[in-house]
Amino acid sequence: MLERTLRKDRTEVTFVLPADSPPGPVSVVGDFNGWQPGVHTLEPRTDGKRAVTLTLPSEHTHSFRYLAAGDYWFNDESAGDRDGPNSRLHT
């Protein structure tokens, strides 16, 4: 699930997943972080989910995927758009 908060010239995007599905650490990996795993790891929230918030330029399109333990790559179906094998996010 993606949560968005619009700012003046930026968009805060929070990437949210269930606390234990998939199990183990999960990071969001995309063109906004050079496709580097582990840079933006989702952390536990008080609502029982895990999340990470990134501030991205507004009016841009970004490709991303999640990477879980065991080299398990997966998409965010709530993104609503795809870029080949990747999820696509519009800010």
PDB file of N, CA, C and O in Angstrom, chain B, residues numbered from 101:
ATOM      1  N   MET B 101       0.853  -1.171   0.000  1.00  0.00           N
ATOM      2  CA  MET B 101       0.000   0.000   0.000  1.00  0.00           C
ATOM      3  C   MET B 101       0.899   1.234   0.000  1.00  0.00           C
ATOM      4  O   MET B 101       1.948   1.247   0.644  1.00  0.00           O
ATOM      5  N   LEU B 102       0.484   2.257  -0.719  1.00  0.00           N
ATOM      6  CA  LEU B 102       1.211   3.517  -0.774  1.00  0.00           C
ATOM      7  C   LEU B 102       0.377   4.617  -0.135  1.00  0.00           C
ATOM      8  O   LEU B 102      -0.819   4.736  -0.401  1.00  0.00           O
ATOM      9  N   GLU B 103       1.017   5.419   0.710  1.00  0.00           N
ATOM     10  CA  GLU B 103       0.372   6.593   1.298  1.00  0.00           C
ATOM     11  C   GLU B 103       1.132   7.810   0.786  1.00  0.00           C
ATOM     12  O   GLU B 103       2.363   7.826   0.810  1.00  0.00           O
ATOM     13  N   ARG B 104       0.414   8.823   0.326  1.00  0.00           N
ATOM     14  CA  ARG B 104       1.056  10.011  -0.233  1.00  0.00           C
ATOM     15  C   ARG B 104       0.632  11.261   0.523  1.00  0.00           C
ATOM     16  O   ARG B 104      -0.535  11.419   0.884  1.00  0.00           O
ATOM     17  N   THR B 105       1.604  12.156   0.759  1.00  0.00           N
ATOM     18  CA  THR B 105       1.335  13.466   1.333  1.00  0.00           C
ATOM     19  C   THR B 105       2.010  14.493   0.441  1.00  0.00           C
ATOM     20  O   THR B 105       3.230  14.481   0.279  1.00  0.00           O
ATOM     21  N   LEU B 106       1.212  15.383  -0.136  1.00  0.00           N
ATOM     22  CA  LEU B 106       1.760  16.400  -1.024  1.00  0.00           C
ATOM     23  C   LEU B 106       2.315  17.568  -0.236  1.00  0.00           C
ATOM     24  O   LEU B 106       1.679  18.059   0.696  1.00  0.00           O
ATOM     25  N   ARG B 107       3.488  18.004  -0.608  1.00  0.00           N
ATOM     26  CA  ARG B 107       4.131  19.185  -0.041  1.00  0.00           C
ATOM     27  C   ARG B 107       4.292  20.194  -1.168  1.00  0.00           C
ATOM     28  O   ARG B 107       3.815  19.953  -2.277  1.00  0.00           O
ATOM     29  N   LYS B 108       4.953  21.314  -0.912  1.00  0.00           N
ATOM     30  CA  LYS B 108       5.077  22.386  -1.911  1.00  0.00           C
ATOM     31  C   LYS B 108       5.631  21.881  -3.245  1.00  0.00           C
ATOM     32  O   LYS B 108       4.975  22.035  -4.276  1.00  0.00           O
ATOM     33  N   ASP B 109       6.798  21.296  -3.245  1.00  0.00           N
ATOM     34  CA  ASP B 109       7.403  20.811  -4.484  1.00  0.00           C
ATOM     35  C   ASP B 109       7.875  19.371  -4.356  1.00  0.00           C
ATOM     36  O   ASP B 109       8.669  18.893  -5.166  1.00  0.00           O
ATOM     37  N   ARG B 110       7.382  18.685  -3.337  1.00  0.00           N
ATOM     38  CA  ARG B 110       7.776  17.306  -3.067  1.00  0.00           C
ATOM     39  C   ARG B 110       6.540  16.494  -2.674  1.00  0.00           C
ATOM     40  O   ARG B 110       5.494  17.039  -2.320  1.00  0.00           O
ATOM     41  N   THR B 111       6.698  15.191  -2.748  1.00  0.00           N
ATOM     42  CA  THR B 111       5.654  14.282  -2.296  1.00  0.00           C
ATOM     43  C   THR B 111       6.278  13.302  -1.325  1.00  0.00           C
ATOM     44  O   THR B 111       7.265  12.644  -1.655  1.00  0.00           O
ATOM     45  N   GLU B 112       5.719  13.198  -0.141  1.00  0.00           N
ATOM     46  CA  GLU B 112       6.161  12.187   0.813  1.00  0.00           C
ATOM     47  C   GLU B 112       5.374  10.913   0.503  1.00  0.00           C
ATOM     48  O   GLU B 112       4.144  10.903   0.549  1.00  0.00           O
ATOM     49  N   VAL B 113       6.090   9.859   0.193  1.00  0.00           N
ATOM     50  CA  VAL B 113       5.469   8.586  -0.131  1.00  0.00           C
ATOM     51  C   VAL B 113       5.861   7.582   0.943  1.00  0.00           C
ATOM     52  O   VAL B 113       7.044   7.372   1.209  1.00  0.00           O
ATOM     53  N   THR B 114       4.856   6.964   1.557  1.00  0.00           N
ATOM     54  CA  THR B 114       5.106   5.930   2.556  1.00  0.00           C
ATOM     55  C   THR B 114       4.728   4.588   1.941  1.00  0.00           C
ATOM     56  O   THR B 114       3.596   4.381   1.503  1.00  0.00           O
ATOM     57  N   PHE B 115       5.691   3.691   1.920  1.00  0.00           N
ATOM     58  CA  PHE B 115       5.516   2.332   1.422  1.00  0.00           C
ATOM     59  C   PHE B 115       5.154   1.474   2.627  1.00  0.00           C
ATOM     60  O   PHE B 115       5.918   1.413   3.591  1.00  0.00           O
ATOM     61  N   VAL B 116       4.000   0.809   2.586  1.00  0.00           N
ATOM     62  CA  VAL B 116       3.465   0.094   3.745  1.00  0.00           C
ATOM     63  C   VAL B 116       3.183  -1.359   3.377  1.00  0.00           C
ATOM     64  O   VAL B 116       2.591  -1.650   2.338  1.00  0.00           O
ATOM     65  N   LEU B 117       3.621  -2.265   4.255  1.00  0.00           N
ATOM     66  CA  LEU B 117       3.358  -3.697   4.094  1.00  0.00           C
ATOM     67  C   LEU B 117       2.920  -4.283   5.434  1.00  0.00           C
ATOM     68  O   LEU B 117       3.154  -3.682   6.483  1.00  0.00           O
ATOM     69  N   PRO B 118       2.280  -5.462   5.400  1.00  0.00           N
ATOM     70  CA  PRO B 118       1.971  -6.147   6.666  1.00  0.00           C
ATOM     71  C   PRO B 118       3.261  -6.439   7.433  1.00  0.00           C
ATOM     72  O   PRO B 118       4.337  -6.519   6.840  1.00  0.00           O
ATOM     73  N   ALA B 119       3.150  -6.594   8.727  1.00  0.00           N
ATOM     74  CA  ALA B 119       4.319  -6.775   9.583  1.00  0.00           C
ATOM     75  C   ALA B 119       5.098  -8.051   9.278  1.00  0.00           C
ATOM     76  O   ALA B 119       6.318  -8.079   9.440  1.00  0.00           O
ATOM     77  N   ASP B 120       4.417  -9.100   8.843  1.00  0.00           N
ATOM     78  CA  ASP B 120       5.105 -10.383   8.695  1.00  0.00           C
ATOM     79  C   ASP B 120       4.906 -11.071   7.352  1.00  0.00           C
ATOM     80  O   ASP B 120       5.176 -12.266   7.233  1.00  0.00           O
ATOM     81  N   SER B 121       4.450 -10.362   6.360  1.00  0.00           N
ATOM     82  CA  SER B 121       4.221 -10.970   5.057  1.00  0.00           C
ATOM     83  C   SER B 121       4.767 -10.078   3.959  1.00  0.00           C
ATOM     84  O   SER B 121       4.182  -9.035   3.668  1.00  0.00           O
ATOM     85  N   PRO B 122       5.862 -10.459   3.351  1.00  0.00           N
ATOM     86  CA  PRO B 122       6.645 -11.665   3.572  1.00  0.00           C
ATOM     87  C   PRO B 122       7.496 -11.537   4.837  1.00  0.00           C
ATOM     88  O   PRO B 122       7.744 -10.434   5.323  1.00  0.00           O
ATOM     89  N   PRO B 123       7.935 -12.678   5.357  1.00  0.00           N
ATOM     90  CA  PRO B 123       8.746 -12.636   6.577  1.00  0.00           C
ATOM     91  C   PRO B 123      10.136 -12.068   6.335  1.00  0.00           C
ATOM     92  O   PRO B 123      10.638 -12.067   5.211  1.00  0.00           O
ATOM     93  N   GLY B 124      10.744 -11.588   7.409  1.00  0.00           N
ATOM     94  CA  GLY B 124      12.105 -11.072   7.332  1.00  0.00           C
ATOM     95  C   GLY B 124      12.154  -9.628   6.854  1.00  0.00           C
ATOM     96  O   GLY B 124      11.117  -9.009   6.612  1.00  0.00           O
ATOM     97  N   PRO B 125      13.367  -9.094   6.719  1.00  0.00           N
ATOM     98  CA  PRO B 125      13.514  -7.705   6.293  1.00  0.00           C
ATOM     99  C   PRO B 125      13.073  -7.502   4.847  1.00  0.00           C
ATOM    100  O   PRO B 125      13.251  -8.371   3.993  1.00  0.00           O
ATOM    101  N   VAL B 126      12.490  -6.325   4.597  1.00  0.00           N
ATOM    102  CA  VAL B 126      12.055  -5.938   3.254  1.00  0.00           C
ATOM    103  C   VAL B 126      12.521  -4.511   3.011  1.00  0.00           C
ATOM    104  O   VAL B 126      12.397  -3.653   3.885  1.00  0.00           O
ATOM    105  N   SER B 127      13.059  -4.259   1.821  1.00  0.00           N
ATOM    106  CA  SER B 127      13.419  -2.888   1.463  1.00  0.00           C
ATOM    107  C   SER B 127      12.725  -2.514   0.159  1.00  0.00           C
ATOM    108  O   SER B 127      12.419  -3.373  -0.669  1.00  0.00           O
ATOM    109  N   VAL B 128      12.482  -1.215  -0.006  1.00  0.00           N
ATOM    110  CA  VAL B 128      11.945  -0.716  -1.265  1.00  0.00           C
ATOM    111  C   VAL B 128      13.156  -0.280  -2.091  1.00  0.00           C
ATOM    112  O   VAL B 128      14.031   0.442  -1.612  1.00  0.00           O
ATOM    113  N   VAL B 129      13.181  -0.736  -3.336  1.00  0.00           N
ATOM    114  CA  VAL B 129      14.321  -0.527  -4.215  1.00  0.00           C
ATOM    115  C   VAL B 129      13.789   0.060  -5.517  1.00  0.00           C
ATOM    116  O   VAL B 129      12.856  -0.481  -6.110  1.00  0.00           O
ATOM    117  N   GLY B 130      14.382   1.168  -5.963  1.00  0.00           N
ATOM    118  CA  GLY B 130      13.886   1.783  -7.186  1.00  0.00           C
ATOM    119  C   GLY B 130      14.861   2.762  -7.789  1.00  0.00           C
ATOM    120  O   GLY B 130      15.995   2.907  -7.333  1.00  0.00           O
ATOM    121  N   ASP B 131      14.393   3.435  -8.831  1.00  0.00           N
ATOM    122  CA  ASP B 131      15.255   4.403  -9.513  1.00  0.00           C
ATOM    123  C   ASP B 131      15.607   5.589  -8.613  1.00  0.00           C
ATOM    124  O   ASP B 131      16.580   6.297  -8.874  1.00  0.00           O
ATOM    125  N   PHE B 132      14.824   5.808  -7.559  1.00  0.00           N
ATOM    126  CA  PHE B 132      15.084   6.916  -6.636  1.00  0.00           C
ATOM    127  C   PHE B 132      16.229   6.623  -5.671  1.00  0.00           C
ATOM    128  O   PHE B 132      16.713   7.536  -5.003  1.00  0.00           O
ATOM    129  N   ASN B 133      16.674   5.363  -5.582  1.00  0.00           N
ATOM    130  CA  ASN B 133      17.823   5.044  -4.723  1.00  0.00           C
ATOM    131  C   ASN B 133      18.876   4.213  -5.466  1.00  0.00           C
ATOM    132  O   ASN B 133      19.651   3.475  -4.858  1.00  0.00           O
ATOM    133  N   GLY B 134      18.883   4.354  -6.792  1.00  0.00           N
ATOM    134  CA  GLY B 134      19.882   3.670  -7.602  1.00  0.00           C
ATOM    135  C   GLY B 134      19.738   2.158  -7.594  1.00  0.00           C
ATOM    136  O   GLY B 134      20.699   1.440  -7.872  1.00  0.00           O
ATOM    137  N   TRP B 135      18.535   1.666  -7.275  1.00  0.00           N
ATOM    138  CA  TRP B 135      18.253   0.232  -7.221  1.00  0.00           C
ATOM    139  C   TRP B 135      19.168  -0.480  -6.233  1.00  0.00           C
ATOM    140  O   TRP B 135      19.578  -1.617  -6.467  1.00  0.00           O
ATOM    141  N   GLN B 136      19.486   0.188  -5.130  1.00  0.00           N
ATOM    142  CA  GLN B 136      20.358  -0.371  -4.102  1.00  0.00           C
ATOM    143  C   GLN B 136      19.536  -1.000  -2.974  1.00  0.00           C
ATOM    144  O   GLN B 136      18.873  -0.277  -2.230  1.00  0.00           O
ATOM    145  N   PRO B 137      19.565  -2.329  -2.831  1.00  0.00           N
ATOM    146  CA  PRO B 137      18.850  -2.985  -1.733  1.00  0.00           C
ATOM    147  C   PRO B 137      19.376  -2.533  -0.374  1.00  0.00           C
ATOM    148  O   PRO B 137      20.563  -2.248  -0.216  1.00  0.00           O
ATOM    149  N   GLY B 138      18.481  -2.473   0.595  1.00  0.00           N
ATOM    150  CA  GLY B 138      18.856  -2.156   1.964  1.00  0.00           C
ATOM    151  C   GLY B 138      18.963  -0.685   2.289  1.00  0.00           C
ATOM    152  O   GLY B 138      19.139  -0.330   3.455  1.00  0.00           O
ATOM    153  N   VAL B 139      18.862   0.185   1.298  1.00  0.00           N
ATOM    154  CA  VAL B 139      18.955   1.629   1.551  1.00  0.00           C
ATOM    155  C   VAL B 139      17.700   2.126   2.270  1.00  0.00           C
ATOM    156  O   VAL B 139      17.792   2.948   3.182  1.00  0.00           O
ATOM    157  N   HIS B 140      16.536   1.632   1.865  1.00  0.00           N
ATOM    158  CA  HIS B 140      15.258   2.038   2.455  1.00  0.00           C
ATOM    159  C   HIS B 140      14.516   0.800   2.950  1.00  0.00           C
ATOM    160  O   HIS B 140      13.658   0.254   2.255  1.00  0.00           O
ATOM    161  N   THR B 141      14.860   0.370   4.157  1.00  0.00           N
ATOM    162  CA  THR B 141      14.253  -0.813   4.762  1.00  0.00           C
ATOM    163  C   THR B 141      12.999  -0.419   5.537  1.00  0.00           C
ATOM    164  O   THR B 141      12.993   0.563   6.278  1.00  0.00           O
ATOM    165  N   LEU B 142      11.943  -1.200   5.353  1.00  0.00           N
ATOM    166  CA  LEU B 142      10.700  -0.940   6.074  1.00  0.00           C
ATOM    167  C   LEU B 142      10.874  -1.294   7.546  1.00  0.00           C
ATOM    168  O   LEU B 142      11.454  -2.325   7.887  1.00  0.00           O
ATOM    169  N   GLU B 143      10.357  -0.416   8.418  1.00  0.00           N
ATOM    170  CA  GLU B 143      10.474  -0.563   9.872  1.00  0.00           C
ATOM    171  C   GLU B 143       9.086  -0.700  10.484  1.00  0.00           C
ATOM    172  O   GLU B 143       8.114  -0.207   9.911  1.00  0.00           O
ATOM    173  N   PRO B 144       8.971  -1.362  11.644  1.00  0.00           N
ATOM    174  CA  PRO B 144       7.672  -1.537  12.311  1.00  0.00           C
ATOM    175  C   PRO B 144       7.019  -0.197  12.662  1.00  0.00           C
ATOM    176  O   PRO B 144       7.690   0.764  13.039  1.00  0.00           O
ATOM    177  N   ARG B 145       5.683  -0.165  12.524  1.00  0.00           N
ATOM    178  CA  ARG B 145       4.892   0.992  12.941  1.00  0.00           C
ATOM    179  C   ARG B 145       3.998   0.580  14.101  1.00  0.00           C
ATOM    180  O   ARG B 145       3.845  -0.605  14.397  1.00  0.00           O
ATOM    181  N   THR B 146       3.414   1.575  14.750  1.00  0.00           N
ATOM    182  CA  THR B 146       2.534   1.299  15.895  1.00  0.00           C
ATOM    183  C   THR B 146       1.234   0.619  15.482  1.00  0.00           C
ATOM    184  O   THR B 146       0.578   0.007  16.325  1.00  0.00           O
ATOM    185  N   ASP B 147       0.841   0.706  14.209  1.00  0.00           N
ATOM    186  CA  ASP B 147      -0.409   0.084  13.766  1.00  0.00           C
ATOM    187  C   ASP B 147      -0.239  -1.392  13.394  1.00  0.00           C
ATOM    188  O   ASP B 147      -1.171  -2.007  12.876  1.00  0.00           O
ATOM    189  N   GLY B 148       0.950  -1.970  13.655  1.00  0.00           N
ATOM    190  CA  GLY B 148       1.173  -3.373  13.373  1.00  0.00           C
ATOM    191  C   GLY B 148       1.665  -3.659  11.973  1.00  0.00           C
ATOM    192  O   GLY B 148       1.849  -4.818  11.601  1.00  0.00           O
ATOM    193  N   LYS B 149       1.877  -2.625  11.199  1.00  0.00           N
ATOM    194  CA  LYS B 149       2.418  -2.790   9.847  1.00  0.00           C
ATOM    195  C   LYS B 149       3.870  -2.333   9.867  1.00  0.00           C
ATOM    196  O   LYS B 149       4.379  -1.925  10.911  1.00  0.00           O
ATOM    197  N   ARG B 150       4.528  -2.399   8.738  1.00  0.00           N
ATOM    198  CA  ARG B 150       5.884  -1.845   8.616  1.00  0.00           C
ATOM    199  C   ARG B 150       5.920  -0.922   7.412  1.00  0.00           C
ATOM    200  O   ARG B 150       5.192  -1.114   6.438  1.00  0.00           O
ATOM    201  N   ALA B 151       6.789   0.095   7.498  1.00  0.00           N
ATOM    202  CA  ALA B 151       6.767   1.133   6.472  1.00  0.00           C
ATOM    203  C   ALA B 151       8.089   1.879   6.422  1.00  0.00           C
ATOM    204  O   ALA B 151       8.905   1.810   7.340  1.00  0.00           O
ATOM    205  N   VAL B 152       8.272   2.590   5.324  1.00  0.00           N
ATOM    206  CA  VAL B 152       9.357   3.545   5.176  1.00  0.00           C
ATOM    207  C   VAL B 152       8.803   4.710   4.357  1.00  0.00           C
ATOM    208  O   VAL B 152       8.046   4.507   3.408  1.00  0.00           O
ATOM    209  N   THR B 153       9.187   5.932   4.732  1.00  0.00           N
ATOM    210  CA  THR B 153       8.723   7.127   4.036  1.00  0.00           C
ATOM    211  C   THR B 153       9.884   7.774   3.299  1.00  0.00           C
ATOM    212  O   THR B 153      10.960   7.976   3.862  1.00  0.00           O
ATOM    213  N   LEU B 154       9.651   8.098   2.028  1.00  0.00           N
ATOM    214  CA  LEU B 154      10.640   8.783   1.201  1.00  0.00           C
ATOM    215  C   LEU B 154      10.056  10.097   0.712  1.00  0.00           C
ATOM    216  O   LEU B 154       8.856  10.189   0.455  1.00  0.00           O
ATOM    217  N   THR B 155      10.890  11.100   0.586  1.00  0.00           N
ATOM    218  CA  THR B 155      10.474  12.369   0.003  1.00  0.00           C
ATOM    219  C   THR B 155      10.996  12.403  -1.426  1.00  0.00           C
ATOM    220  O   THR B 155      12.204  12.357  -1.659  1.00  0.00           O
ATOM    221  N   LEU B 156      10.065  12.484  -2.386  1.00  0.00           N
ATOM    222  CA  LEU B 156      10.404  12.431  -3.800  1.00  0.00           C
ATOM    223  C   LEU B 156       9.926  13.699  -4.503  1.00  0.00           C
ATOM    224  O   LEU B 156       8.984  14.340  -4.038  1.00  0.00           O
ATOM    225  N   PRO B 157      10.559  14.072  -5.617  1.00  0.00           N
ATOM    226  CA  PRO B 157      10.112  15.243  -6.360  1.00  0.00           C
ATOM    227  C   PRO B 157       8.680  15.042  -6.861  1.00  0.00           C
ATOM    228  O   PRO B 157       8.317  13.948  -7.293  1.00  0.00           O
ATOM    229  N   SER B 158       7.879  16.092  -6.801  1.00  0.00           N
ATOM    230  CA  SER B 158       6.516  16.025  -7.315  1.00  0.00           C
ATOM    231  C   SER B 158       6.532  16.009  -8.835  1.00  0.00           C
ATOM    232  O   SER B 158       7.486  16.445  -9.479  1.00  0.00           O
ATOM    233  N   GLU B 159       5.448  15.494  -9.381  1.00  0.00           N
ATOM    234  CA  GLU B 159       5.225  15.430 -10.825  1.00  0.00           C
ATOM    235  C   GLU B 159       6.303  14.638 -11.556  1.00  0.00           C
ATOM    236  O   GLU B 159       6.772  15.032 -12.624  1.00  0.00           O
ATOM    237  N   HIS B 160       6.685  13.507 -10.952  1.00  0.00           N
ATOM    238  CA  HIS B 160       7.636  12.590 -11.564  1.00  0.00           C
ATOM    239  C   HIS B 160       7.051  11.174 -11.525  1.00  0.00           C
ATOM    240  O   HIS B 160       6.112  10.890 -10.781  1.00  0.00           O
ATOM    241  N   THR B 161       7.621  10.314 -12.330  1.00  0.00           N
ATOM    242  CA  THR B 161       7.254   8.907 -12.334  1.00  0.00           C
ATOM    243  C   THR B 161       8.474   8.105 -11.918  1.00  0.00           C
ATOM    244  O   THR B 161       9.577   8.337 -12.413  1.00  0.00           O
ATOM    245  N   HIS B 162       8.276   7.164 -11.008  1.00  0.00           N
ATOM    246  CA  HIS B 162       9.372   6.352 -10.479  1.00  0.00           C
ATOM    247  C   HIS B 162       9.020   4.874 -10.613  1.00  0.00           C
ATOM    248  O   HIS B 162       7.868   4.481 -10.429  1.00  0.00           O
ATOM    249  N   SER B 163      10.019   4.062 -10.933  1.00  0.00           N
ATOM    250  CA  SER B 163       9.870   2.612 -10.962  1.00  0.00           C
ATOM    251  C   SER B 163      10.465   2.047  -9.692  1.00  0.00           C
ATOM    252  O   SER B 163      11.498   2.521  -9.219  1.00  0.00           O
ATOM    253  N   PHE B 164       9.803   1.013  -9.125  1.00  0.00           N
ATOM    254  CA  PHE B 164      10.304   0.419  -7.891  1.00  0.00           C
ATOM    255  C   PHE B 164       9.778  -0.996  -7.737  1.00  0.00           C
ATOM    256  O   PHE B 164       8.839  -1.406  -8.419  1.00  0.00           O
ATOM    257  N   ARG B 165      10.400  -1.731  -6.829  1.00  0.00           N
ATOM    258  CA  ARG B 165       9.960  -3.056  -6.395  1.00  0.00           C
ATOM    259  C   ARG B 165      10.361  -3.206  -4.943  1.00  0.00           C
ATOM    260  O   ARG B 165      11.124  -2.401  -4.408  1.00  0.00           O
ATOM    261  N   TYR B 166       9.841  -4.245  -4.309  1.00  0.00           N
ATOM    262  CA  TYR B 166      10.266  -4.600  -2.965  1.00  0.00           C
ATOM    263  C   TYR B 166      11.224  -5.790  -3.068  1.00  0.00           C
ATOM    264  O   TYR B 166      11.100  -6.640  -3.950  1.00  0.00           O
ATOM    265  N   LEU B 167      12.181  -5.821  -2.139  1.00  0.00           N
ATOM    266  CA  LEU B 167      13.091  -6.956  -2.049  1.00  0.00           C
ATOM    267  C   LEU B 167      13.044  -7.496  -0.627  1.00  0.00           C
ATOM    268  O   LEU B 167      13.352  -6.794   0.336  1.00  0.00           O
ATOM    269  N   ALA B 168      12.647  -8.772  -0.519  1.00  0.00           N
ATOM    270  CA  ALA B 168      12.562  -9.431   0.792  1.00  0.00           C
ATOM    271  C   ALA B 168      13.699 -10.435   0.922  1.00  0.00           C
ATOM    272  O   ALA B 168      14.452 -10.683  -0.020  1.00  0.00           O
ATOM    273  N   ALA B 169      13.798 -10.998   2.110  1.00  0.00           N
ATOM    274  CA  ALA B 169      14.821 -12.004   2.387  1.00  0.00           C
ATOM    275  C   ALA B 169      14.731 -13.138   1.371  1.00  0.00           C
ATOM    276  O   ALA B 169      13.654 -13.448   0.862  1.00  0.00           O
ATOM    277  N   GLY B 170      15.859 -13.741   1.090  1.00  0.00           N
ATOM    278  CA  GLY B 170      15.893 -14.851   0.148  1.00  0.00           C
ATOM    279  C   GLY B 170      15.847 -14.413  -1.301  1.00  0.00           C
ATOM    280  O   GLY B 170      15.494 -15.204  -2.175  1.00  0.00           O
ATOM    281  N   ASP B 171      16.202 -13.150  -1.573  1.00  0.00           N
ATOM    282  CA  ASP B 171      16.211 -12.593  -2.927  1.00  0.00           C
ATOM    283  C   ASP B 171      14.821 -12.669  -3.578  1.00  0.00           C
ATOM    284  O   ASP B 171      14.696 -12.934  -4.773  1.00  0.00           O
ATOM    285  N   TYR B 172      13.782 -12.431  -2.763  1.00  0.00           N
ATOM    286  CA  TYR B 172      12.396 -12.463  -3.228  1.00  0.00           C
ATOM    287  C   TYR B 172      11.961 -11.051  -3.621  1.00  0.00           C
ATOM    288  O   TYR B 172      11.741 -10.203  -2.756  1.00  0.00           O
ATOM    289  N   TRP B 173      11.840 -10.801  -4.919  1.00  0.00           N
ATOM    290  CA  TRP B 173      11.403  -9.515  -5.461  1.00  0.00           C
ATOM    291  C   TRP B 173       9.895  -9.570  -5.683  1.00  0.00           C
ATOM    292  O   TRP B 173       9.372 -10.582  -6.149  1.00  0.00           O
ATOM    293  N   PHE B 174       9.195  -8.484  -5.349  1.00  0.00           N
ATOM    294  CA  PHE B 174       7.760  -8.427  -5.619  1.00  0.00           C
ATOM    295  C   PHE B 174       7.313  -6.984  -5.803  1.00  0.00           C
ATOM    296  O   PHE B 174       8.010  -6.043  -5.424  1.00  0.00           O
ATOM    297  N   ASN B 175       6.133  -6.834  -6.394  1.00  0.00           N
ATOM    298  CA  ASN B 175       5.585  -5.520  -6.717  1.00  0.00           C
ATOM    299  C   ASN B 175       4.538  -5.080  -5.709  1.00  0.00           C
ATOM    300  O   ASN B 175       4.063  -5.869  -4.892  1.00  0.00           O
ATOM    301  N   ASP B 176       4.192  -3.810  -5.787  1.00  0.00           N
ATOM    302  CA  ASP B 176       3.127  -3.237  -4.972  1.00  0.00           C
ATOM    303  C   ASP B 176       1.909  -3.079  -5.869  1.00  0.00           C
ATOM    304  O   ASP B 176       1.854  -2.177  -6.705  1.00  0.00           O
ATOM    305  N   GLU B 177       0.934  -3.962  -5.689  1.00  0.00           N
ATOM    306  CA  GLU B 177      -0.257  -3.931  -6.539  1.00  0.00           C
ATOM    307  C   GLU B 177      -1.060  -2.647  -6.362  1.00  0.00           C
ATOM    308  O   GLU B 177      -1.824  -2.274  -7.251  1.00  0.00           O
ATOM    309  N   SER B 178      -0.899  -1.963  -5.227  1.00  0.00           N
ATOM    310  CA  SER B 178      -1.646  -0.719  -5.008  1.00  0.00           C
ATOM    311  C   SER B 178      -1.084   0.434  -5.824  1.00  0.00           C
ATOM    312  O   SER B 178      -1.719   1.485  -5.916  1.00  0.00           O
ATOM    313  N   ALA B 179       0.091   0.262  -6.419  1.00  0.00           N
ATOM    314  CA  ALA B 179       0.668   1.334  -7.238  1.00  0.00           C
ATOM    315  C   ALA B 179      -0.210   1.605  -8.453  1.00  0.00           C
ATOM    316  O   ALA B 179      -0.251   2.731  -8.949  1.00  0.00           O
ATOM    317  N   GLY B 180      -0.913   0.581  -8.936  1.00  0.00           N
ATOM    318  CA  GLY B 180      -1.880   0.770 -10.011  1.00  0.00           C
ATOM    319  C   GLY B 180      -1.286   0.863 -11.398  1.00  0.00           C
ATOM    320  O   GLY B 180      -2.036   0.964 -12.368  1.00  0.00           O
ATOM    321  N   ASP B 181       0.026   0.833 -11.535  1.00  0.00           N
ATOM    322  CA  ASP B 181       0.646   0.957 -12.847  1.00  0.00           C
ATOM    323  C   ASP B 181       1.921   0.129 -12.846  1.00  0.00           C
ATOM    324  O   ASP B 181       2.509  -0.113 -11.792  1.00  0.00           O
ATOM    325  N   ARG B 182       2.343  -0.300 -14.014  1.00  0.00           N
ATOM    326  CA  ARG B 182       3.541  -1.118 -14.141  1.00  0.00           C
ATOM    327  C   ARG B 182       4.482  -0.504 -15.170  1.00  0.00           C
ATOM    328  O   ARG B 182       4.058   0.185 -16.098  1.00  0.00           O
ATOM    329  N   ASP B 183       5.757  -0.771 -14.980  1.00  0.00           N
ATOM    330  CA  ASP B 183       6.807  -0.388 -15.917  1.00  0.00           C
ATOM    331  C   ASP B 183       7.612  -1.653 -16.169  1.00  0.00           C
ATOM    332  O   ASP B 183       8.614  -1.898 -15.497  1.00  0.00           O
ATOM    333  N   GLY B 184       7.175  -2.462 -17.139  1.00  0.00           N
ATOM    334  CA  GLY B 184       7.788  -3.770 -17.335  1.00  0.00           C
ATOM    335  C   GLY B 184       7.547  -4.620 -16.111  1.00  0.00           C
ATOM    336  O   GLY B 184       6.397  -4.796 -15.707  1.00  0.00           O
ATOM    337  N   PRO B 185       8.615  -5.164 -15.494  1.00  0.00           N
ATOM    338  CA  PRO B 185       8.444  -6.001 -14.311  1.00  0.00           C
ATOM    339  C   PRO B 185       8.289  -5.204 -13.014  1.00  0.00           C
ATOM    340  O   PRO B 185       8.107  -5.800 -11.953  1.00  0.00           O
ATOM    341  N   ASN B 186       8.354  -3.896 -13.073  1.00  0.00           N
ATOM    342  CA  ASN B 186       8.368  -3.039 -11.884  1.00  0.00           C
ATOM    343  C   ASN B 186       7.016  -2.345 -11.662  1.00  0.00           C
ATOM    344  O   ASN B 186       6.226  -2.162 -12.588  1.00  0.00           O
ATOM    345  N   SER B 187       6.786  -1.972 -10.409  1.00  0.00           N
ATOM    346  CA  SER B 187       5.666  -1.095 -10.090  1.00  0.00           C
ATOM    347  C   SER B 187       6.053   0.319 -10.502  1.00  0.00           C
ATOM    348  O   SER B 187       7.233   0.667 -10.528  1.00  0.00           O
ATOM    349  N   ARG B 188       5.060   1.123 -10.820  1.00  0.00           N
ATOM    350  CA  ARG B 188       5.302   2.511 -11.202  1.00  0.00           C
ATOM    351  C   ARG B 188       4.531   3.423 -10.257  1.00  0.00           C
ATOM    352  O   ARG B 188       3.360   3.192  -9.955  1.00  0.00           O
ATOM    353  N   LEU B 189       5.217   4.465  -9.798  1.00  0.00           N
ATOM    354  CA  LEU B 189       4.669   5.423  -8.849  1.00  0.00           C
ATOM    355  C   LEU B 189       4.677   6.803  -9.485  1.00  0.00           C
ATOM    356  O   LEU B 189       5.704   7.252  -9.994  1.00  0.00           O
ATOM    357  N   HIS B 190       3.529   7.477  -9.457  1.00  0.00           N
ATOM    358  CA  HIS B 190       3.419   8.853  -9.967  1.00  0.00           C
ATOM    359  C   HIS B 190       3.285   9.791  -8.770  1.00  0.00           C
ATOM    360  O   HIS B 190       2.395   9.618  -7.937  1.00  0.00           O
ATOM    361  N   THR B 191       4.172  10.784  -8.686  1.00  0.00           N
ATOM    362  CA  THR B 191       4.119  11.729  -7.558  1.00  0.00           C
ATOM    363  C   THR B 191       3.504  13.036  -7.982  1.00  0.00           C
ATOM    364  O   THR B 191       3.377  13.951  -7.169  1.00  0.00           O
TER     365      THR B 191
END
